[in-house]
Amino acid sequence: MLHGFTGNILHVDLTHRTLEIEHPRPEFYRHYMGGSLMGLYYLWHNTPAHADPLSPENTLTFAVSAATGLPVSGQSRCTVTCKSPSSGGASDTQAGGFWPAELKYAGFDAIVIKGASATPVYLWVNDGQAELRDATHLWGKTTLEVDTLLQDEIGDKRIEIAQIGPAGEKLANFAAIMNMSNRAWGRTGTGAVMGSKKLKAIVVRGTQKVTPADKKAVAALSKKGAQNISSSGMDNFGRYGTIGGVMGQDRGGGLPTNNWDSGTMPHAEGISGEKLYDEILRGAEAGKQDKDGRDTCYACIVRCKRVAESEYKNNKLMPEYGGPEYETAATFGSYCGIDDLHAVTYANQLCNAYGVDTISCGATLSWAMECFENELLNLEETDGIELRYGNADAMIAMLEKTLNREGFGDILAEGSAKAADRLGKGHEYLLTVKGQELPAHMPHVKRSLGVIYAVNPFGADHESSEHDPVYSEKAYERFYKVPLSQIGLHTPQPPQVINAEKIEFALKTQYTYSAIDTACICTFVYGPSWQLYNPQDIADLLAAATGWDITVAEVQAIGRRRLNLMRAFNAREGLTRDNDTLPKKLLTKPLSGGRSDGIVIENEELQAGLDMYHEQAGWDAITGTPTRATLEDAGLAWVADDLAL
């Protein structure tokens, strides 16, 4: 008997309007587990080499795992995979909420989508049945509008909806897929891929049971999480969310400001988690923030999701659109030199309504601001909008143009890298890796993160490995020795060094995060260091769900398999080690102000780190492609055969 999984994978061909259900064997599930790794398997087999990401040939997969839908914190996540319109390589992105668990209850472990519809459609999945329905009446609607319309149309308020907004319909390069109007599969342009298929939404509803192999073990893990929430510090994380990190990042010189000219911003408290909690969270005026201003994902006790309710210049800040997280506060705040949290929260609302990734969108606006500040752009080009740092009104005005692809906003909707190419200028101010804008964690103060940004298959990502400070001797001995030692890390290093041990830390934690994205569990709840659960708990959860004897070593192997399959896909598509680099600006322009004043990333140090990384990962030193021996050891011999290695 197959425990944890439904045993059903739905295949949708939008071109031919066909729906088929696959029933994989148990060994397939154990090898690919779910989420990212499973999605990459279907991407490789269903998408021809060198296919245009926005063509019908691209494969879009939504996949969950054995843990999804169990009554334990941090499991309601789903991974979306496809070929990225940003990088031209493999991509994945994760989102939480209630949609992932509901997909499982609807009877499916994954939905694999290929082809493209001639007219807008949505997919209705209900208790093991699926059908395509007309979505012409939904086209052009914002996410909240679609949520309301579909609930009324289907006659069930409990349906869960994954959808694109108008930005995805218009193929914005950083378009996201949204659920609950505030959870985003945000990175890598998946919303544009869904839009190219004219698939407006996937609606799921189900009443089927998720049966783990060991209910008592699942219950024990759930109880352990509840007991750990205070001692782990996750109660404070739940109170302030990721935006609670703003002031700490600023004090450490790691808050990207004015398009990364500096690591500190005057009046950073204006965009802080504390200010959000005290003034903008729903219920703040009545002192009910903890009751009203925090939302959660299915069965999770952490409750870290912000719920904002206020206004910005007569524009209502609606709780249905959530509230800004750290990355959003940084990209629309400090990146743009803006310390007005109401403006940042309104920008977050617009992004969620239209369906775009707040990181890439905000970073693209800050890139345009630096171009304007340095007179590469003028008022005629920017439609009369004075794009200067600190100008919140200009930021909002240009954001609205970008979301609607109007005027200069049509260029910015391509993302900063493609916008620079289209304009033929501004490349020196770009902050992108493999076409994707950098998130708001600075490798100037987190050295190994720079190596991970460079090598990560889908571009710079802050949740693909652990960050350097947790491996300092003091932090290791006081907080992180147990979880990090579980994955073979025993020799802490100073934060500001790059050596073989630090690279091993980066790579091994990258395997853990890679496994987390495959197991479809939350990186803020499960992880290799500070989270509510540790790597042994990940193994225990998967074992309890499936009945298989899963160890930490197998969890790490799953993560390694996923990373190597993604990297091999990139090699198939023509990406090489030459693409493993950081933006020129980070390598040439020292930071100004704060604790990181004067720091520049030395290219010699970066290259030495890359050499060590490729060697430890088992990737070819010249091409950056995993060797045959590495792929065979990872259980991917068939990939080596396809690549003729």
PyMOL commands that set and color helices and strands:
alter all, ss='L'
color gray80, all
select helices_A, chain A and resi 26-32+35-46+99-105+143-154+166-169+187-196+215-231+234-240+242-251+268-271+273-280+289-292+319-321+326-332+334-336+341-354+358-373+392-404+408-412+416-423+427-429+447-455+468-471+473-486+500-519+535-546+552-572+577-579+584-588+594-596+603-617+628-633+637-642
alter helices_A, ss='H'
color red, helices_A
select strands_A, chain A and resi 9-13+18-22+60-63+78-83+90-95+110-114+121-126+129-134+160-163+177-179+183-185+199-205+294-295+305-306+310-312+315-317+432-433+436-437
alter strands_A, ss='S'
color yellow, strands_A
deselect
rebuild
show_as cartoon
